[in-house]
Amino acid sequence: MDEDRLYSDPSLVEFYDIENSGGADFLYCRGLAEASRSVLDLGCGTGQLAAAIAEGREVVGVDPAKPMLDVARLRPGGDRVTWVEGDARSVRLGRSFDLVVLTGHAFQVFLTAEDRHAAIGTIAAHLAPGGRFVFDTRNPGREEWREWTPDASRRTVQHPELGLVEAWNDVAFDPAAAIATYETHYRLPDGRSLSAQSKIAFPPKTDVEAAIRDAGLVVDRWMGDWSGGAWRADAPEIIPFGRRVT
């Protein structure tokens, strides 16, 4: 994967929490963590979830972007988490966890089947016997990328130091590769602009099923949203919740 400035440029990382704070996935995984003594948060980003669940249990947060981890270390509760700069496809921590999560659609940054198999292999490698896992990927059947045009995505965000910032996206979708290349733009009050180009994949559920099966994991429940709704063809999400059997 190429470096994505959205996560590697500190000036853009400042907007991550503003636009991605909390959410249904955060609430769901925080609830799961209550029954876990140890949690591995792969693709932890700025550490919102990892820091929130760290009291009373061992939590490790892994992310490849140092600027994201720099934010994570400084947030309340960040001192209770072990932060690791690493790639979810290849990181090996030499220990197992009761719960492994990969949320925030981080699974979609893995653009090839090989990379997705590797990421799920990392989940399997770190699950204790009976341990549980959950991750999410957008359902390609919903074609959410169609909403990422400048007109549909234009918005204002409140930056704590810069004030009101105009933001928008633009997108091109490659149907053969099932990859969306999207741009994120911020126009600051002083006229400066910040932008980044990102790529994410939209694998079908059958591909996700195959990768999980090849990793030796079992799915107990396929959800279509973070409220716990069952997966269906028109669901917004593909969310496998499962476990390591042995």
Secondary structure, DSSP 8 states (H G I E B T S, - for coil): ----HHHH-HHHHTTHHHHS-S-HHHHHHHHHHTT-SEEEEET-TT-HHHHHT-TTSEEEEEES-HHHHHHHHHSTTGGGSEEEE--TTT---SS-EEEEEE-TTGGGG--SHHHHHHHHHHHHHTEEEEEEEEE-EE-GGG-GGGG-SHHHH-EEEEETTTEEEEEEEEEEEETTTTEEEEEEEEE-TTS-EEEEEEEEE---HHHHHHHHHHTT-EEEEEESSTT--B--TT-SEEEEEEE---
